[in-house]
């Protein structure tokens, strides 16, 4: 899938996107138009469609309507070949002379630019279309009467460096995972915290990553060069593994989402200890209401944990049946005063008193049994009632039915 940014002053206007689509649609397949802050991002089904935006006079037509297409770096890499180990008779010429010679010797080639590596006989040739670079790799190049075979050429590879658009960190995290707040502002050109690079008017540059006199996005930054070197080496090692595609090798190098600062591993022992202290305070409060906070603070202090102040728990609301059972059990456990006898009691009175006491004791015993049964019945959990249990038992057959 191709992806091209086309700059425009008002990309969020639906009319602007309609005009852009009308310019592209006759010759280029477009899957989606995404408005950005200062540009419209055009998605195409193939890289060939994305490359067509920069061919056959399309940039001029777009520019006439206020649009400025920006060549993506990955597309530029597809147009570029690197020629290494060149003969001195080729390397001694200037970049402009090499570009003109390649265009003159190959009727299918149109060169956009040539870059000479300063310390090795290597040049980088960028064509105007990706298919030209593909043909050069297959057939080689004829430059200044010397044939450069295809095995001396290789296509440039684009290695994207992950850069945070908020703090400009390199290969550390995505913008959405940046630990700085969303309103954090930092200029990638001068390092100011008052504006972004779009509004920068400073004459001197200051890199946020290495402190050098260049932009934080410049590829001559030592920090970016080192990050690029490490990533390319890791990608080469990943591609040597069997069954690993380029996409898998690239995705394996993406950094994980960073954790918030000062977030250490969870201490399971302290967590369980704190939970046990909380449970102990709760059970103690059930037995002695009102001691929850005091018990909790003492338990935490004894185990070396910080104190936690919690609101007091609400009073327990016991069910009525349970309360009656507790009341009955308390009354049964209370001692009863024995009857007091006087010396003037006669034998008949003693006999009547004894009989009355025995009768009273028997009644008290029956009452105690009834109360004990009531307590056991109240404390006993209810049993589920089934439909057939509620039906009355069948009545015995009558005399007439038996005779019949």
C-alpha positions, 0 to 999 in steps of 0.5 A: 500500500502506498502512502503520500502526503500532499500539502494544502493550507486547508486539508480538512475542507471536504471541497479541497479533498473533492478537488484533489480526488478529481485530479488524481482519479483519472490515472491513479487508484486511490483507496482513501483520503485522510485529512491531517493538520497541514496535508492530505494523506493519500492511500493507494493500493500499490506503490506503483500508484503512489509513484504515479503521483510524481510522474507525467506532469501530475506534480505540475497539475497539483501545484496549479490547484494549491497542492504540493506532493511530498515524495515519501522516503520509502518511495525515494529508496525504491527509485535509488540504486547504489553503485559500489566498487566503481572504476576510478575513471568513473568516480573521478567525474562530478555528480552532475557529469555522472547524471548526464552520462547515465541519461545519455547512454540509456534512453529509458533512464531519467536521473533525478540526482547523483550523490558521491560517497566521499571516502569510497568509490561509490555513488548513489543514483536516484531515478525519476521512477522506480521501474528505472531502478529495477531495470538498472539492477537487472541490466547494469549501467554503461558509464563513460565506456565502462559497463557496471554489471548488475551485481555491483548495484543494489537498491537502497533500503529505507529503514524507518526510525521511530521518532516521537513527535512530542519529545523527539526521542529516537527509537524509544516509544510511539507518540501515543505512549510518550510520558509527557502530557499531550500539551507538551511542546518542544521544537525539533529545530532549536529546542525551545519549549515555546513553539514547534518546528512549524513556528520556529524562526530561530537562526541557530539550531540545537539538537534535543538528542545530542546537543549538536548544532542541527535539527533533531530530525537531521540524519547527520545527528550522531544519535540517529546515525547510531540508532540507524546502524543498530536497527539495520544490523538487527534487521540483517540478522533477522532476515537471515533466519529461515521463514522470517519475512521483512515485515516480521523482521521490522515489527520485531524491532519495534520498542515495547510500550514503556511503563510509567516511571517508578513502577517496580514489580509487585511484591506479592508477600506485602500484598498478601500481608496487607490483605490479611491485616485488613481481614483481621481488622474486619473480623475483630470489628465483628467481635468488638464493634468499633475497633476496626481502625485501631486493629488495622493500624496496629496490624500494619505497624507490626508488619512494617506496612504504611498505615491506611485510614479507612472510614468505619464500616456500617453497623451490622444489621442482623436478621430478625430470626437470628436476633430472636435466636440469640435472645433465646440463647441468652435467656437460657444461659442466664442463671435462675434464683432457687426458691427460699424456704423459711424455718416456719414452714410446716411439713404439709407446706413442705410437701405442697412446696415440694410438689409445687416445685416439682410441677414447676420444674417439670413445666420449666423443663418442658418450656426449656425444651420448647425454647431449645427446639425453637432456637435450633429451628431458627438457627437451622438453614431453610430447606428448599421446598419442592412442589410435591412436598407441599401437596397434602398426603392422599386421604385413605379410601372411605368405607363405601369405596372399599365395599365397592 
